Structure formats: C-alpha cells, structure tokens
Amino acid sequence: MAAHSYCISERSRNLLNCQGYVSANDESSLGGRGSSEIETLLRGATAHLSKHEFSSAQMISEQIRVATDRFDPEIRVQGDNQPRPYTIAVVAHVARDEHHRLVNTLINLNCERFEIIFLENAMDDIWVLPIEAASSNVTVARLKFNAGIGVARNLALRLASGEGIIFIDDDGHASAASIESLISTFEVYKAAAVRGRVVLKTSGLEPPAHYAPGTDLRQHYCDIEGFAVWRTASARRVGGFDPILYGHEGVDLTARMFPFEGPDAFLYEPSAVLEHDFSRDTAGAEMKHERHRRLRKYCGFKAEHFDDVLRLFESQIHRNPVARATLFQRKWFVADGPTQVGKAKAPVGILTTCYNGGAFIPDFAAALAAQTDDAIELIFVDDGSDDGSVEMLDRYLPPSISRRVIEGGRLGRSGALNLILDAATTELCMIADVDDIMFPYRTAWTRKAYEAFPDADMIGFMICDYNLHSRASRPLPVRRTNLQVRKLLGMPAPFPAFSFKRASITEQFDVGMTAGIDCDWLFRSLNRGGCQGYILPLLAAFYRTHNGQITTTSRETQRAVALQNIAECHASILGTEPKVTLEIEMLTGWTPIRSGQAFWQVNDYAVSLMEAMADKELPWADEAAIEITRHLDAVRLLIARNDSKATAKAAEEAQSLLTQKVSTIAEVSARCAEIETEIERVMSSNSMKITAPLRALARIIRGE
C-alpha cells in the first residue's frame, strides 16, 4: 500500500475539541502522545479484571477515559469532509481478507447520507482503500497501537458528524439492505440504539442465543455491539463505551443510557443481518463465554442497577401487550410529523419544585438540554434549599434555556406548587419533578398530543423505572383512555409525566396535606364540570425511586387519599354514602385479591358500578365498562396462574413424598430378602428343633 500523509482537517480538529474533548495543538505529536499511557493502563485493567479486582479495574477505566481525551489519532480524509446524517465506524487491529468485501459494500453506499470512519488499532496500515473511495466521504484514523475496541469506538464517537453512528465488526459483513433496515427502524421509532440479527458465516458451529433472540421487532438491550446504530449525542452524553470492556460494552452503555431514554428506545431489528462467527471452535467459544460472564459481573459491580435493567428487558417485554402498545404509540407519534409547520411555536412551561434536590440537578438539566423541541420555559420554585440547588441549576442548565427561578421559602410541596401555578403563563404546562428525568421527545410529544386531541384539558403519559417497563395505576393503558374512566380505579395518570392547559385548571393544591397532594388535586380538577383529559400509552419520563421521596416516606397517607377520592367517585355514581369498602380496596389493587371467592365478591360490586353508569347514561360509561372488565380479566388470569402454580407445587411435593416412600419400601424389601436368605442358611445348617420356627418367620417376611 502506498504511503499516506496524515493530517487533521479543520472540521476534524473541531470535532476533536467538541463534547468536552481536548486535542493537541502540535500536529507533530499526533498519534504518539498518550498512546503508551493508554497501553499501560489497559494491561493493568485487564489483569485486574481477570482476578475479579473490579474496584481497581473501574478506577483504571476512568484514567483511560482521561488519557483518551488527550489522545489524537492520525487522520486521513478522502472526500469533501462535510457532515452526513449517518456515520459508519469500523475498527480493526489486523488486516483480514474479509475487509475487501466490507469496504466495497460501504464505499458504494449513498455518499450523501453516510460518512465512513475506518479506525486502525495498529502501527501499520490496515485499510487498503480502492480508488473509488475518493468519491466517498471516508476518514481513516490511525491510532498506531492496539487501544482496545472501547477506546477506538469512543474516538469514533468523538469524530462522528452523523446523528446516528453505526458500528460494524471488521470480521463480519452486512449488506447495504441490512444497513438501511437498521437505519429505517432507528428513524421510525426515534430510537437511542437498534441492534441487528447475526447469522454465522461458518456452518457447523452452534450460534449463541443472543445472536438471534427472535423473529419480531421488539425492545431489547444492545448486546450486539458489532452491528448496531446508536444516537450519537445520547451515547456521548453518558461518556460512551467503557474502555476496558471487550464484551458486554453495548449492554453496559444501554444500562447507563436507560434512565435518559427509557426501554422503548432500545430495539432489536431482525431484518438487519450481520454475517459473523462467534468463534473459530468450541474451545474458543467457551473461553469467550467465560470472559463475558466475568465482564457481566464487573458491569453489575460498577452500576447498581445494571442487573435490574437486564432483568427488565428479559422478563417484562416479550409478549407483553403493554410494551407492544407503548412501542406502537411511540411509532405513531414519530410518524405524526412536525407540529405547527410554518408557525412560531409558543413555549411549553416546565413546572418544577425543588427542596434540596442538588444531587439530581445534573441529570435534570441534561434532560432539559436534550429536548428535541427547545421552545420551553422552565419555572423553577426552590422551596428553601440549603444544598446549593439553585447554584447547581445555574451551573448545569445551558443559558439558551429560558428560566424563571422563584424562591419559595419553605412553603412545603403544596405551597410551592401553588406558587408555580400562579407564575405559569404558558398555554401548555408540564410537570417535571427535579428527581425524575424527562425523555428527549417529551416536550414535542406533549405538543403533538394536544394538537391531536384538542378537546383535552390535561394529558398524561406513562413513566418507567429500573424495575418496571411501565408505571401507572392498574389497568395499565394500552390505548388512549379517558381520565374520567381512569379515576374509577386509581390515580388517573402518573404526575411526573402529566401536563395540562393552564387556562383550564383553576384548582389549587391543598396546603393542609403532606402526601397524596397531586392525587387529590387531580381528582378535584377532574370532578369539576367539563374538565376532560386522557392518558396515552407512551413512556415519557424515568421515575427515580429513593428514600427521601414522599412515595417512600408516606405511602399509607397516599393510600388513604387515593381510596377516599375513588370512594367519592363511586358513591356519586351509585348514589350511596362515600365509604372506603373492602370491595373498593380490592378493585383498585390496594388490597390483593387472593382467592376465587374474593374475586367474585369484587366482580359483583363492579357489575353494580357498571350498571349504574349505564343507567345514568354517562358519556364514558361504555369505555369504563371495557376498562373495568379488562382489569378484572387480568386479575382472574393472575389468580388462575397462582392457583396453577400452587397446584403444581403441591403435586411436586406429593411426588417427592411418594418417591421417598417408594425408596423406603424398596430398602425394607431388600433388607427382608437379606433376612430370608440368612434364615435359609441357618435352617440348612442347624438342628430340626429351630427349623420349624424359622420357616414360619420366613413365611411372615414373604407375606404368605
């Protein structure tokens, strides 16, 4: 291969300096500075990982990140060096025959849509590019040492100009059609990451289960790093890949992005196919599996909720109708197109109260800065914090975001919320608790929801956490549902993802309450004549659980407030006195239904409620009947499953007991046979005086 002159272009230098990275000013040092430091650190981290010394390995990982920020690869650019919608990055540390096929596929892609970055984790030239590459937008980055896959991919993230970055393993191959399929799903769902399916290049080997987890598109953590597209800004926001991982690096990145994006932003697209071998032979596969098991333990060590995120994807999503509904709703909102075309958008108000929320401010500010619809105004009431919350907000929130900070002076949550209501002047208002995290499209989707449903005075979305794909009162909505219906069964909509038209809401928060404040306010607003609203099965915020929140400290008060408000709704329909009964507690899930008898008791009550709604000709009576029936069907199915499990467990215990008894009988029979044999021996060798009694004993043993 002919020698190349390497340089850093102006755009590449700008990219190297963006996102908090620092590049060298002296081009003569490119490719050398920091390389030996990174190599030494990587060797140390690998040694610690092999001995399960995870704390030391994690410390070195952070040192490698710092060293990588100071490191500049040598760069050669072919093409116009202009930004493209998508970046494709391929990392190699040895030359392979497969490279020719992969390179030819990539350079023949639409050069107006793609830039291609080839990274060389080696001293020598690896990427032999044909002359046709000159018509493409191609960058070759030489690291001049093997920095590991994580460091190289992070450098690609730094250099990428595309909204999405696609990583392809250099020893695999993906067709142009598969690359387009990956991108199509990425765009249709506004995903944070989409992974493809993997088929083996070589027959005769057993593919690992994660290569092809199914035949349908679904939510899935990104465990195929060698063929996946990531939203560039989202991956940069959490620091990119862990540089010491060589396996599970995509799953680790998924877990760190999860609270900022939610489970519906990570997808598996089976029509996007990569040809790739897991290993050369069975022995190599077992070594790789062992390394992955060790690295999974490291990921769980350094991230408290890593295993929770994996369990959520593995146990809650497949064949889950709510997960299918939220994913469909997300697709619908993406396909709905831009809002208010040709008009100046009025800002949406973000209403936030805070008391000593400084620990949550960095994530809160990052979520605001990531909103795709940036026509927002933050109204932030600080209720007498003494932890520097306001100072941290000024530090982390970009100056481009309009904000009004109001000092509350320890009014309590209700007083702070009333203060924020009085200050709100925007037509649309969104609740955003300081300890929760909004997803990037929440503002845009809120605006679209009110355009799609102009009769709505309030709209609620759904929330998630590390353990639940969807959080809301039961039944979880699978379609747009009237809030008048939802209030019959529980909290109408999760408050962290709630929004309303300011002009439609006149109720104030009750300053005499210490918990259940939002529930009480929402019920009173809905009970006022003419107020209309919906909940949509669309995930819009991550709900953070911690010891300091009201849900944790005042759960019983919240329960009492919710049940009292529900009882009053039911009483207004049934024409009875508002009283919290056992039937209401079981219907709303505050008291579990554990038997068939209890179920039919609740069912009879629900039938009376539905008949009363029909008699009163309530406009949402039919919808309420559908939701209540759906809820009771789910409860009955759960009882049947539990009964089935109980029956199976009882049968298993009976079988175990029977096996033990059969074993005991067999032991006794064997011992009897031994005794009988001994009797026969004695009889044949002793006098006639004892023969008759022994024969009688033998007959008894034989059961004669």
C-alpha positions in Angstrom: 0.0 0.0 0.0 1.3 3.4 -0.9 2.4 5.7 1.9 -0.2 8.2 3.0 0.3 11.7 4.5 -1.8 12.0 7.6 -3.2 15.3 8.9 -6.0 16.7 10.9 -8.5 18.7 8.9 -10.2 21.8 10.4 -13.5 20.0 10.8 -11.8 17.0 12.4 -9.9 19.3 14.8 -13.2 21.0 15.7 -14.8 17.6 16.3 -11.9 16.5 18.4 -12.4 19.6 20.5 -16.2 19.2 20.8 -18.1 17.5 23.6 -15.5 18.4 26.2 -12.6 16.7 24.4 -9.2 18.3 24.1 -6.9 17.8 21.1 -3.2 18.5 20.6 -2.1 21.8 19.2 1.2 20.4 17.9 0.5 18.2 14.9 4.0 16.7 15.0 3.0 14.8 18.1 -0.2 13.3 16.6 -0.5 9.6 17.2 2.2 9.4 19.8 1.1 11.4 22.8 -0.8 9.3 25.3 -0.5 6.0 23.4 2.0 4.4 25.8 0.0 5.6 28.8 -3.2 4.0 27.4 -1.5 0.7 26.6 0.0 0.5 30.1 -3.4 1.3 31.7 -5.2 -1.3 29.5 -2.8 -4.0 30.5 -3.3 -3.2 34.2 -7.1 -3.1 33.8 -7.1 -6.5 32.0 -5.1 -8.0 34.8 -7.4 -6.7 37.5 -10.5 -7.9 35.6 -9.0 -11.4 35.2 -8.6 -11.6 39.0 -12.1 -10.1 39.7 -10.5 -7.0 41.2 -13.3 -4.8 39.9 -12.7 -1.7 42.1 -9.2 -1.3 40.8 -10.3 -2.0 37.2 -13.0 0.6 37.4 -10.5 3.2 38.7 -8.2 2.5 35.7 -11.2 2.7 33.3 -11.7 6.3 34.4 -8.0 7.0 34.0 -8.2 5.6 30.4 -11.1 7.9 29.7 -9.0 10.9 30.7 -6.0 9.7 28.7 -8.2 9.1 25.7 -9.5 12.7 25.9 -5.9 13.8 25.5 -5.1 11.4 22.7 -5.3 12.4 19.0 -5.2 9.8 16.2 -3.6 10.5 12.9 -6.3 11.2 10.4 -6.5 11.0 6.6 -9.7 12.2 4.9 -10.9 11.3 1.4 -13.9 13.2 0.0 -15.4 16.6 0.9 -15.1 16.1 4.7 -18.7 17.5 5.2 -21.2 16.3 7.9 -23.5 13.5 6.9 -26.7 12.2 8.6 -25.1 8.9 9.5 -21.6 7.7 10.4 -20.4 4.2 9.9 -17.4 3.2 12.0 -15.2 0.0 11.6 -12.3 -0.8 13.9 -9.5 -3.3 13.0 -6.2 -4.2 14.6 -5.1 -6.8 11.9 -5.6 -7.0 8.1 -8.2 -9.5 7.1 -9.3 -10.9 3.7 -12.9 -10.0 4.6 -12.0 -6.3 4.6 -12.2 -6.1 0.8 -15.8 -7.2 0.7 -16.9 -5.0 3.6 -15.0 -1.9 2.2 -16.6 -2.4 -1.2 -20.1 -2.5 0.3 -19.5 0.6 2.5 -17.9 2.9 -0.1 -20.8 2.2 -2.5 -23.4 3.4 -0.1 -25.1 6.7 -0.8 -22.2 9.1 -0.1 -24.7 12.0 0.6 -26.1 10.1 3.6 -23.0 8.4 5.0 -19.6 9.2 6.2 -17.3 6.2 6.9 -14.6 6.1 9.6 -12.1 3.3 9.4 -10.0 3.1 12.6 -6.6 1.3 12.8 -5.7 -0.2 16.1 -2.2 -1.0 14.9 1.1 0.5 13.9 0.8 -0.5 10.2 -1.7 0.5 7.6 -4.6 -1.9 7.6 -7.3 -0.3 5.5 -6.4 -0.7 1.8 -9.0 1.5 0.1 -9.7 1.3 -3.6 -9.5 4.4 -5.7 -13.4 4.7 -5.8 -13.2 5.7 -2.1 -12.1 9.1 -3.2 -15.7 9.9 -4.3 -17.0 8.9 -0.8 -16.7 10.7 2.5 -14.1 8.5 4.1 -11.9 9.1 7.2 -9.0 6.7 8.2 -7.9 7.2 11.8 -4.6 5.6 12.8 -4.0 5.0 16.5 -0.6 3.4 15.9 -1.2 0.9 18.8 -3.9 -1.5 19.9 -6.0 0.7 22.1 -8.8 -1.9 22.5 -12.2 -1.8 21.0 -13.7 0.6 23.6 -11.1 3.3 23.2 -11.4 3.1 19.4 -15.2 3.3 19.4 -15.1 6.3 21.7 -12.7 8.0 19.3 -15.2 7.3 16.5 -17.9 8.8 18.6 -15.8 11.9 19.0 -15.1 12.2 15.3 -18.6 11.3 14.1 -20.7 14.0 12.4 -23.8 11.8 12.0 -26.9 11.9 14.1 -26.5 8.2 14.3 -23.3 6.1 14.4 -23.3 2.5 13.1 -20.6 0.2 14.3 -19.8 -2.9 12.2 -17.3 -5.6 13.2 -14.4 -5.7 10.7 -14.6 -9.6 10.6 -18.3 -9.6 9.7 -20.3 -8.4 6.7 -23.6 -6.5 6.4 -25.3 -5.8 3.1 -26.4 -2.4 2.1 -30.1 -3.6 2.5 -29.3 -4.6 6.1 -27.7 -1.3 6.9 -30.7 0.5 5.5 -33.1 -1.7 7.6 -31.2 -0.8 10.7 -31.4 2.9 10.0 -35.1 2.7 9.0 -36.1 1.3 12.4 -33.8 3.8 14.1 -35.7 6.6 12.3 -39.3 5.2 12.5 -39.0 4.9 16.3 -36.6 7.7 17.1 -34.5 5.1 18.8 -31.5 5.6 21.0 -30.0 2.3 19.7 -31.0 -0.5 17.4 -29.1 -3.8 17.1 -29.4 -6.3 14.3 -29.6 -10.1 14.0 -26.5 -12.2 13.5 -26.1 -15.3 11.4 -23.0 -17.5 11.3 -20.6 -17.3 8.3 -19.4 -20.8 9.0 -21.7 -23.8 9.3 -21.2 -26.5 11.9 -20.9 -24.2 14.9 -23.6 -23.5 17.4 -24.7 -19.8 17.4 -25.0 -18.2 20.9 -28.6 -17.4 21.9 -28.1 -13.6 21.8 -27.2 -13.7 18.1 -30.9 -14.1 17.1 -33.3 -13.6 20.0 -36.4 -13.7 17.9 -38.1 -13.1 14.6 -40.1 -10.0 15.6 -39.1 -6.4 16.2 -39.1 -5.7 20.0 -37.5 -3.7 22.8 -34.1 -5.2 23.5 -30.8 -4.1 25.1 -28.0 -3.7 22.7 -25.9 -6.9 23.1 -24.7 -7.0 19.6 -22.0 -4.3 19.5 -20.7 -5.4 16.1 -23.8 -4.3 14.2 -25.8 -1.6 15.9 -26.7 2.1 15.4 -26.6 4.5 18.3 -27.8 8.0 18.6 -24.5 9.9 18.7 -25.4 12.7 21.1 -27.1 10.3 23.5 -24.1 8.0 23.7 -21.7 10.9 24.1 -23.9 12.3 26.9 -23.2 9.4 29.2 -19.5 9.1 28.3 -19.6 6.5 25.5 -18.3 3.0 26.0 -16.4 1.7 29.0 -12.8 1.5 27.5 -11.8 -1.7 29.4 -14.8 -3.8 28.3 -14.3 -6.3 25.5 -17.8 -7.9 25.7 -21.0 -6.5 27.2 -19.9 -3.0 26.3 -23.2 -2.4 24.5 -25.2 -3.7 27.4 -23.3 -1.5 29.8 -23.9 1.5 27.6 -27.6 0.6 27.3 -27.9 0.5 31.1 -26.3 3.9 31.5 -28.4 5.5 28.8 -31.6 3.8 30.1 -32.8 6.5 32.6 -32.4 9.2 29.9 -34.2 7.3 27.1 -36.4 4.5 28.5 -36.9 0.9 27.4 -38.8 1.7 24.2 -35.7 3.5 22.8 -33.6 0.3 22.5 -34.7 -2.1 19.8 -33.9 -5.4 18.0 -34.4 -5.4 14.3 -34.3 -9.0 12.9 -34.3 -8.0 9.2 -31.0 -6.2 9.7 -28.5 -9.1 9.3 -24.7 -9.3 10.1 -22.7 -12.3 8.9 -20.3 -13.1 11.7 -18.7 -16.0 13.6 -18.8 -16.1 17.4 -15.5 -18.0 17.5 -13.4 -20.4 15.4 -14.2 -23.5 17.5 -16.0 -24.8 20.6 -13.0 -24.2 22.9 -12.8 -20.6 21.8 -16.5 -20.1 22.3 -16.3 -21.4 25.9 -13.4 -19.0 26.6 -15.4 -16.1 25.2 -18.5 -17.1 27.2 -16.3 -17.2 30.4 -14.9 -13.8 29.7 -18.4 -12.4 29.1 -19.6 -13.9 32.4 -16.7 -12.2 34.2 -17.4 -8.9 32.5 -21.1 -9.1 33.3 -20.1 -9.3 37.0 -17.9 -6.3 36.6 -20.7 -4.3 34.9 -23.0 -5.3 37.8 -20.4 -4.2 40.3 -19.9 -0.7 38.9 -23.5 0.1 38.2 -26.1 -0.6 41.0 -29.0 -1.0 38.5 -27.2 -2.9 35.7 -28.8 -6.2 36.5 -32.2 -4.6 37.1 -32.1 -3.2 33.5 -31.2 -6.5 32.1 -34.0 -8.3 34.0 -36.5 -5.7 32.8 -35.7 -6.4 29.2 -35.5 -10.1 29.7 -38.7 -10.7 31.7 -41.1 -7.8 31.2 -41.2 -7.1 27.5 -41.6 -10.2 25.4 -45.3 -10.9 24.8 -46.3 -8.0 27.0 -49.3 -6.2 25.5 -48.5 -3.0 27.3 -44.9 -3.0 25.9 -46.3 -3.6 22.4 -48.8 -0.7 23.0 -46.2 1.8 24.1 -43.9 0.9 21.2 -46.8 1.3 18.7 -47.8 4.7 20.3 -44.2 5.8 20.0 -44.1 5.0 16.3 -47.4 6.8 15.8 -46.1 10.0 17.5 -42.9 9.8 15.4 -44.9 9.4 12.2 -47.2 12.2 13.1 -44.7 14.7 11.6 -43.7 18.1 12.8 -46.0 20.3 14.7 -47.2 23.9 13.8 -45.5 23.9 10.4 -44.7 27.5 9.4 -45.7 28.9 12.8 -43.6 30.3 15.6 -44.1 27.8 18.5 -45.3 29.1 21.8 -43.1 27.8 24.6 -44.3 24.9 26.8 -43.9 25.6 30.5 -41.8 23.2 32.6 -43.1 23.4 36.2 -40.6 22.2 38.8 -40.4 22.4 42.5 -37.3 21.7 44.4 -36.2 21.2 48.0 -32.6 20.1 48.4 -32.5 18.4 45.0 -28.9 19.3 44.2 -27.9 15.7 43.7 -30.5 15.4 40.9 -29.8 18.7 39.1 -27.1 17.5 36.7 -29.4 14.8 35.2 -32.4 17.1 35.3 -30.6 19.8 33.4 -29.2 17.3 30.9 -32.7 16.1 30.2 -33.9 19.7 29.6 -31.0 20.4 27.3 -31.7 17.2 25.3 -35.3 18.1 24.5 -35.9 17.9 20.7 -38.5 20.7 21.0 -36.5 23.5 22.6 -39.4 26.0 22.8 -39.6 25.6 26.6 -39.7 27.9 29.6 -38.6 26.5 33.0 -40.4 27.8 36.1 -38.3 26.6 39.0 -39.5 27.1 42.6 -36.8 26.5 45.1 -38.5 25.8 48.4 -35.7 27.0 50.7 -33.0 24.5 49.7 -29.8 24.7 51.7 -27.7 22.4 49.5 -27.0 24.8 46.7 -29.7 23.6 44.3 -30.1 27.0 42.6 -26.4 27.4 42.1 -26.2 24.0 40.6 -29.1 24.8 38.3 -27.2 27.9 37.0 -24.1 25.8 36.6 -25.6 22.9 34.6 -28.5 24.4 32.7 -27.5 25.8 29.3 -28.0 29.6 29.1 -30.1 29.1 26.0 -33.0 27.6 28.0 -35.4 30.3 29.3 -36.0 30.0 33.0 -37.6 31.8 36.0 -36.3 30.9 39.4 -38.5 31.7 42.3 -37.6 31.5 46.0 -40.3 29.7 47.9 -39.0 29.9 51.5 -40.2 26.5 52.9 -43.8 26.7 51.9 -44.0 22.9 51.6 -44.8 21.0 48.4 -48.4 22.2 48.2 -47.4 25.8 48.7 -44.6 25.6 46.2 -46.9 24.0 43.6 -49.4 26.8 44.1 -46.7 29.4 43.7 -45.6 27.8 40.5 -49.3 27.7 39.2 -49.6 31.4 39.9 -46.4 32.1 38.0 -47.2 29.9 34.9 -48.2 31.9 31.9 -47.7 29.4 29.0 -50.7 27.8 27.4 -49.3 24.3 28.0 -47.7 23.2 31.2 -45.7 20.1 32.0 -45.0 18.8 35.5 -41.3 17.8 35.8 -40.1 16.7 39.3 -36.5 17.6 39.9 -35.6 14.0 40.9 -37.1 12.5 37.7 -35.7 12.5 34.1 -37.7 13.6 31.0 -37.1 11.7 27.8 -35.8 13.8 24.9 -39.1 13.8 23.0 -41.5 14.6 25.9 -42.0 18.3 25.0 -42.5 17.6 21.3 -44.9 14.7 22.0 -46.9 16.8 24.6 -47.4 19.5 21.9 -48.5 16.9 19.4 -50.9 15.3 21.8 -52.8 18.5 22.3 -52.9 19.1 18.6 -54.2 15.5 18.1 -56.8 15.8 20.9 -57.9 19.5 21.0 -60.7 18.7 23.5 -58.2 17.7 26.2 -57.6 20.0 29.2 -55.0 17.6 30.5 -52.9 14.7 29.1 -50.9 12.1 30.9 -48.1 9.9 29.6 -46.6 6.9 31.3 -43.4 6.5 33.3 -40.9 3.7 33.9 -38.2 2.9 36.4 -35.3 0.4 36.7 -37.7 -2.5 37.6 -40.9 -1.7 35.7 -41.3 -1.1 32.0 -44.5 0.9 32.7 -45.7 2.6 35.9 -49.3 3.7 36.4 -52.3 2.5 38.3 -54.0 -0.7 37.0 -55.0 -1.5 34.5 -52.1 -0.2 32.5 -53.4 1.7 29.5 -53.0 0.1 26.1 -54.9 2.8 24.2 -55.9 6.4 24.7 -58.1 6.3 27.8 -60.4 8.9 29.3 -59.2 10.2 32.7 -62.8 10.2 33.9 -62.6 6.4 33.5 -59.1 6.1 35.0 -60.2 7.8 38.2 -62.6 5.0 38.9 -59.7 2.6 39.5 -56.9 4.7 40.9 -54.6 7.7 40.3 -55.7 8.8 36.8 -52.2 9.5 35.5 -48.6 9.5 36.8 -47.8 13.0 37.9 -44.1 13.0 36.7 -45.4 12.8 33.1 -48.5 15.0 33.5 -49.4 18.1 31.5 -52.4 20.5 31.3 -53.7 23.6 29.7 -53.2 26.4 32.2 -56.4 28.2 31.4 -58.5 25.0 32.1 -57.2 24.4 35.6 -58.5 26.6 38.5 -58.0 24.3 41.4 -55.2 25.0 44.0 -53.2 22.4 45.8 -54.3 21.7 49.4 -51.7 23.2 51.7 -53.0 21.2 54.6 -51.9 17.9 53.0 -48.5 16.3 53.4 -48.9 13.4 51.0 -51.3 12.4 48.1 -51.2 16.1 47.2 -51.1 15.6 43.4 -53.7 12.8 43.5 -56.1 15.0 45.5 -55.6 17.9 43.1 -56.0 15.8 40.0 -59.3 14.3 41.3 -60.7 17.7 42.2 -59.8 19.1 38.8 -61.5 16.2 37.0 -64.6 16.4 39.2 -65.1 20.0 38.2 -67.7 20.0 35.5 -66.5 20.0 31.9 -62.8 19.0 32.5 -61.6 16.5 30.0 -58.4 14.6 29.7 -56.6 11.4 28.5 -53.8 9.1 29.4 -51.7 7.7 26.5 -49.6 4.6 26.5 -46.4 6.4 25.7 -43.3 6.4 28.0 -42.2 10.0 28.6 -40.1 10.0 31.9 -37.9 8.0 34.1 -39.2 7.8 37.7 -36.4 7.8 40.2 -37.1 5.9 43.5 -35.1 7.0 46.6 -35.5 7.1 50.3 -36.3 10.8 50.5 -39.4 10.9 48.3 -43.0 11.1 49.6 -43.9 7.8 47.9 -41.4 6.1 50.2 -42.0 8.0 53.4 -45.8 8.5 53.3 -47.2 5.5 51.4 -50.1 4.9 53.9 -51.2 8.5 53.6 -51.1 8.3 49.8 -53.2 5.1 50.0 -55.8 6.8 52.2 -56.1 9.8 49.9 -56.4 7.8 46.8 -59.1 5.4 48.2 -61.1 8.3 49.7 -61.2 10.1 46.3 -62.1 6.8 44.5 -64.9 6.1 47.0 -66.4 9.5 46.5 -66.4 8.9 42.7 -68.1 5.6 43.1 -70.6 7.0 45.6 -71.6 9.7 43.1 -72.4 7.1 40.6 -74.1 4.5 42.9 -76.0 7.1 44.9 -74.5 5.9 48.2 -72.5 7.4 51.0 -68.8 7.7 50.2 -67.2 4.9 52.1 -64.0 3.0 51.5 -65.0 -0.6 51.4 -63.1 -3.9 51.0 -64.5 -4.2 47.5 -63.1 -0.8 46.5 -59.7 -1.7 48.1 -59.6 -4.9 46.1 -60.9 -3.4 42.9 -58.2 -0.8 42.9 -55.4 -3.1 43.9 -54.6 -1.6 47.3 -55.7 -4.9 48.9 -54.7 -8.0 46.9 -57.4 -10.5 45.6 -56.1 -13.9 46.6 -59.0 -16.2 46.1 -61.8 -17.0 43.7 -64.3 -16.1 46.4 -62.8 -12.7 46.8 -62.7 -12.2 43.0 -66.5 -12.9 42.6 -67.1 -10.5 45.5 -65.3 -7.7 43.7 -66.9 -8.8 40.4 -70.4 -8.4 41.7 -69.5 -4.9 43.0 -68.0 -3.9 39.6 -71.1 -5.1 37.8 -73.3 -2.9 40.0 -71.0 0.0 39.3 -71.1 -0.5 35.5 -74.9 -0.9 35.5 -75.2 2.4 37.5 -73.0 4.2 34.9 -75.2 2.9 32.1 -78.4 3.9 33.9 -77.0 7.4 34.3 -76.0 7.5 30.6 -72.6 8.8 31.4 -70.8 9.6 28.2 -67.8 7.4 29.0 -69.8 4.5 30.5 -69.0 2.1 27.7 -65.3 2.9 27.9 -65.3 2.4 31.6 -67.0 -1.0 31.3 -64.3 -2.1 28.9 -61.5 -1.0 31.2 -63.1 -2.5 34.3 -63.7 -5.8 32.5 -60.2 -5.8 31.1 -58.8 -5.2 34.6 -60.9 -8.0 36.2 -60.0 -10.4 33.4 -56.3 -9.7 34.2 -56.9 -10.3 37.9 -58.8 -13.6 37.2 -55.9 -14.7 35.0 -53.4 -13.9 37.7 -55.5 -15.9 40.3 -55.7 -18.8 37.9 -51.9 -18.7 37.3 -51.3 -18.6 41.0 -53.7 -21.5 41.6 -52.0 -23.4 38.9 -48.6 -22.7 40.4 -49.9 -23.8 43.8 -51.4 -27.0 42.4 -48.1 -27.7 40.6 -46.2 -27.1 43.8 -48.5 -29.4 45.8 -48.2 -32.1 43.1 -44.4 -31.7 43.2 -44.4 -32.1 46.9 -46.7 -35.1 46.8 -44.5 -36.7 44.1 -41.4 -36.1 46.2 -43.1 -37.7 49.3 -44.2 -40.7 47.2 -40.6 -41.1 45.8 -39.3 -41.0 49.4 -41.8 -43.7 50.5 -41.1 -45.9 47.4 -37.5 -45.6 48.2 -38.1 -46.6 51.8 -40.2 -49.6 50.8 -37.5 -50.7 48.4 -35.0 -50.5 51.2 -37.2 -52.5 53.6 -37.8 -55.2 50.9 -34.1 -55.5 50.2 -33.5 -56.0 53.9 -36.2 -58.6 54.2 -34.7 -60.5 51.3 -31.3 -60.5 53.2 -33.0 -61.8 56.3 -34.8 -64.5 54.4 -31.5 -65.6 52.8 -29.9 -65.7 56.3 -32.8 -67.8 57.6 -32.4 -70.3 54.8 -28.7 -70.6 55.6 -29.3 -71.2 59.3 -32.1 -73.7 58.6 -29.8 -75.8 56.4 -27.0 -75.9 59.0 -28.8 -76.3 62.3 -30.9 -78.9 64.1 -34.6 -79.7 63.4 -35.6 -78.0 66.7 -35.2 -74.5 65.3 -36.2 -75.2 61.7 -39.9 -75.0 62.1 -39.9 -71.6 63.8 -37.5 -70.2 61.2 -39.7 -71.4 58.4 -42.7 -69.7 60.0 -40.7 -66.5 60.2 -39.7 -66.7 56.6 -43.3 -67.1 55.5 -44.2 -64.0 57.5 -41.4 -61.9 55.8 -42.6 -63.1 52.4 -46.2 -62.0 53.3 -47.6 -65.5 53.0 
